[in-house]
């Protein structure tokens, strides 16, 4: 009887690993999708900033900020990326496209390091 209980537990663990593993990996990929979106928006923000378009920079930096905050990942690079995005928005709204661009580029650098 003890052997059949052990076999049942082993089978349950094996099935859980095969089913639970992909589910947990899918959740991790969902979080990383937000990070990837944040990187893309931050790149767009930097590109617009280089052209002197502070208003478009703000729009994309805010989009990047939204995705970065939604990522739900504990990572110091994510935290730094968020700080840079907030600065990019602030300076962009003030019309300082050059400074905002530097912050958007800093956000790209840090967000690209989030794993």
C-alpha positions in Angstrom: 0.0 0.0 0.0 2.8 2.4 0.8 4.4 1.7 -2.6 1.2 2.6 -4.5 0.9 5.9 -2.5 4.5 6.8 -3.4 3.9 6.0 -7.0 0.8 8.1 -7.0 2.7 11.0 -5.5 5.5 10.6 -8.0 3.0 10.6 -10.9 1.3 13.6 -9.5 4.6 15.5 -9.2 5.5 14.5 -12.8 2.2 15.6 -14.2 2.4 18.9 -12.2 5.8 19.6 -13.6 4.7 19.0 -17.2 1.6 21.1 -16.8 2.8 23.7 -14.3 6.1 24.4 -16.0 4.7 25.8 -19.3 2.0 27.8 -17.4 4.6 29.5 -15.2 6.9 30.1 -18.2 3.9 31.7 -20.0 3.4 34.0 -17.1 7.0 35.0 -17.2 6.8 35.7 -20.9 3.7 37.8 -20.4 5.7 40.0 -18.0 8.6 40.2 -20.4 6.2 41.3 -23.2 5.6 44.5 -21.2 9.3 45.0 -20.9 9.7 44.5 -24.7 6.9 47.0 -25.3 8.5 49.5 -22.9 11.8 49.2 -24.8 10.1 49.8 -28.2 8.3 52.8 -26.9 11.4 54.2 -25.3 13.3 53.8 -28.6 10.5 55.6 -30.4 10.7 58.4 -27.8 14.4 58.8 -28.2 14.0 58.9 -32.0 11.4 61.6 -31.9 13.5 63.5 -29.3 16.5 63.5 -31.7 14.2 65.1 -34.3 13.2 67.8 -31.7 9.6 66.5 -31.4 9.1 66.8 -27.6 5.4 66.2 -27.8 5.8 62.8 -29.6 8.7 62.0 -27.2 6.3 62.5 -24.3 3.6 60.3 -25.9 6.0 57.4 -26.4 7.8 57.8 -23.1 4.4 57.7 -21.3 3.6 54.5 -23.2 6.9 53.0 -22.2 6.3 54.0 -18.6 2.9 52.4 -18.6 4.4 49.1 -19.9 7.4 49.2 -17.6 5.3 49.7 -14.6 2.9 46.9 -15.7 5.8 44.5 -16.1 5.8 43.4 -12.5 9.4 42.3 -12.5 11.7 43.0 -9.6 14.9 44.2 -11.3 17.1 47.2 -10.6 17.4 48.0 -14.3 13.6 48.2 -14.5 13.6 50.6 -11.6 16.3 52.8 -13.3 14.5 52.6 -16.6 11.3 53.9 -14.9 13.2 56.8 -13.3 14.6 57.8 -16.7 11.2 57.5 -18.4 9.7 59.8 -15.7 12.4 62.3 -16.3 12.0 62.1 -20.1 8.2 62.8 -19.6 8.9 65.7 -17.3 11.6 67.3 -19.5 9.6 66.6 -22.7 6.5 68.4 -21.3 8.8 71.3 -20.5 9.9 71.4 -24.2 13.5 70.2 -23.4 13.7 67.7 -26.2 17.5 67.3 -25.8 17.5 66.4 -22.1 14.4 64.3 -22.5 16.1 62.4 -25.3 19.1 61.6 -23.0 16.7 60.2 -20.5 14.8 58.2 -23.1 18.1 56.7 -24.3 19.0 55.9 -20.6 15.7 54.1 -20.3 16.4 52.1 -23.4 19.8 51.1 -22.0 18.4 50.0 -18.6 15.2 48.4 -19.9 17.2 46.3 -22.4 19.0 44.7 -19.5 15.9 43.5 -17.8 15.7 39.7 -17.9 
